[in-house]
Amino acid sequence: MLESVPFHPAVVHLVIGGYLLAFIFQAGAYWLDSKPLRHAACFTHFTATIAILIAALSGRMEQMRVLAEGKLGGEADILLNQHAILGYILILLFIMLLGWRIFRRGKYLREKKRSYISLMIVTAVILIYTSALGGKMVYQYGVGVQNLSSTQTESESP
């Protein structure tokens, strides 16, 4: 039953929105020297980190399902592998940035703040590119999308 529920598409939006919101909060905290924005950035980053772990697990389950169907090939297969590898890299970056934030407890020297913001920007670019790959797989190649006519036929049969 749970195999038919598409968790990955729902969860990835929490990852993307949560991380980009954390980035906006962190940039605001950096330029405005705002403690409340720093706390908001930490909370949303923590939430996005939990969400990316769930997204990776559900994405891996979806990847195994799609590969088991054997309908993948060519560029779609390459995109799926790139998307998965970049997803794992993003997990490492999310955890590393969150660990850096927790370890430093919000106390950054000016130079360290720039390094942290720069790494957040790199992570955001990788996140957006990975999201674009996922979108291309779905909308251009139909990866993970069930055919409506075959779904109706299966549900109508006894």
C-alpha positions as CSV (number, residue, x, y, z in Angstrom):
1,M,0.0,0.0,0.0
2,L,2.7,2.5,1.0
3,E,4.7,1.7,-2.1
4,S,1.9,3.4,-4.2
5,V,2.0,6.7,-2.2
6,P,4.4,9.2,-3.9
7,F,6.2,10.6,-0.8
8,H,9.3,11.8,-2.7
9,P,7.6,14.6,-4.8
10,A,5.9,16.0,-1.7
11,V,8.9,15.9,0.5
12,V,11.4,17.4,-1.9
13,H,9.4,20.6,-1.9
14,L,9.9,20.9,1.8
15,V,13.6,20.5,1.3
16,I,13.8,23.1,-1.4
17,G,11.6,25.6,0.3
18,G,13.0,25.0,3.7
19,Y,16.6,25.3,2.6
20,L,16.1,28.4,0.5
21,L,14.1,30.0,3.4
22,A,17.0,29.2,5.8
23,F,19.4,30.8,3.3
24,I,17.2,34.0,3.2
25,F,17.0,34.1,7.0
26,Q,20.8,33.5,7.3
27,A,21.6,36.2,4.7
28,G,19.3,38.6,6.6
29,A,20.9,37.7,9.9
30,Y,24.3,38.3,8.4
31,W,23.6,41.7,7.0
32,L,21.2,42.9,9.7
33,D,23.1,41.3,12.6
34,S,19.7,39.9,13.8
35,K,19.6,37.2,16.4
36,P,15.9,36.3,15.7
37,L,16.7,35.8,12.0
38,R,19.7,33.6,13.0
39,H,17.4,31.4,15.1
40,A,14.8,31.2,12.3
41,A,17.6,30.2,9.9
42,C,18.8,27.5,12.3
43,F,15.2,26.1,12.8
44,T,14.4,26.0,9.1
45,H,17.8,24.5,8.2
46,F,17.2,21.8,10.8
47,T,13.8,21.1,9.4
48,A,15.2,21.0,5.8
49,T,17.9,18.6,6.9
50,I,15.3,16.2,8.4
51,A,13.3,16.6,5.2
52,I,16.3,15.8,2.9
53,L,16.9,12.6,4.8
54,I,13.3,11.6,4.3
55,A,13.5,12.7,0.6
56,A,16.6,10.6,0.0
57,L,15.0,7.5,1.5
58,S,11.8,7.9,-0.4
59,G,13.8,8.8,-3.6
60,R,15.8,5.6,-3.2
61,M,12.7,3.6,-2.9
62,E,11.2,5.3,-6.0
63,Q,14.5,4.7,-7.8
64,M,14.4,1.0,-7.0
65,R,10.8,0.8,-8.2
66,V,11.5,2.5,-11.5
67,L,14.6,0.4,-12.1
68,A,12.7,-2.8,-11.3
69,E,10.1,-1.9,-14.0
70,G,12.9,-1.8,-16.6
71,K,11.4,1.0,-18.6
72,L,14.3,3.4,-18.1
73,G,17.1,3.9,-20.5
74,G,19.3,6.4,-22.2
75,E,19.4,9.9,-20.9
76,A,16.7,9.3,-18.3
77,D,18.9,6.6,-16.7
78,I,21.8,9.1,-16.7
79,L,19.7,11.8,-15.2
80,L,18.3,9.5,-12.5
81,N,21.9,8.6,-11.4
82,Q,23.1,12.2,-11.5
83,H,20.0,13.2,-9.4
84,A,20.7,10.5,-6.9
85,I,24.4,11.3,-6.5
86,L,23.7,15.0,-6.2
87,G,21.1,14.2,-3.6
88,Y,23.7,12.4,-1.5
89,I,26.1,15.3,-1.9
90,L,23.4,17.6,-0.7
91,I,22.8,15.5,2.4
92,L,26.4,15.8,3.3
93,L,26.4,19.6,2.7
94,F,23.2,20.1,4.7
95,I,24.6,18.1,7.6
96,M,27.9,19.9,7.4
97,L,26.4,23.3,7.4
98,L,24.0,22.4,10.2
99,G,26.9,21.0,12.2
100,W,29.0,24.1,11.6
101,R,26.1,26.2,12.8
102,I,25.6,24.1,16.0
103,F,29.3,23.9,16.7
104,R,29.8,27.6,16.4
105,R,26.6,28.4,18.2
106,G,26.0,31.4,16.1
107,K,29.3,33.1,17.0
108,Y,31.1,33.8,13.7
109,L,34.0,36.0,13.0
110,R,33.4,38.2,10.0
111,E,35.6,36.0,7.7
112,K,33.8,32.8,8.8
113,K,30.4,34.3,8.1
114,R,31.5,34.9,4.5
115,S,32.7,31.4,4.2
116,Y,29.5,30.0,5.7
117,I,27.3,32.2,3.4
118,S,29.5,31.2,0.4
119,L,29.0,27.5,1.2
120,M,25.3,28.1,1.6
121,I,25.2,29.7,-1.9
122,V,27.1,26.7,-3.4
123,T,24.6,24.4,-1.7
124,A,21.6,26.4,-3.0
125,V,23.0,26.2,-6.6
126,I,23.5,22.5,-6.3
127,L,20.0,22.1,-4.8
128,I,18.4,24.1,-7.6
129,Y,20.3,22.1,-10.3
130,T,19.3,18.8,-8.7
131,S,15.7,20.0,-8.6
132,A,15.9,20.9,-12.3
133,L,17.2,17.4,-13.0
134,G,14.3,15.9,-11.1
135,G,11.8,18.1,-13.0
136,K,13.4,17.1,-16.3
137,M,13.1,13.4,-15.5
138,V,9.4,13.8,-14.6
139,Y,8.2,16.2,-17.2
140,Q,10.4,15.3,-20.2
141,Y,10.8,11.5,-19.7
142,G,7.9,10.7,-17.4
143,V,10.1,8.9,-14.9
144,G,8.0,7.7,-11.9
145,V,4.7,8.9,-13.5
146,Q,2.1,6.2,-13.8
147,N,0.1,6.1,-17.0
148,L,-3.5,7.1,-16.2
149,S,-5.1,4.6,-18.7
150,S,-3.2,1.6,-17.3
151,T,-4.1,2.7,-13.7
152,Q,-7.8,2.9,-14.6
153,T,-7.6,-0.5,-16.3
154,E,-6.0,-2.2,-13.3
155,S,-8.5,-0.7,-10.9
156,E,-11.5,-1.8,-13.1
157,S,-10.4,-5.4,-13.3
158,P,-11.6,-7.8,-10.5
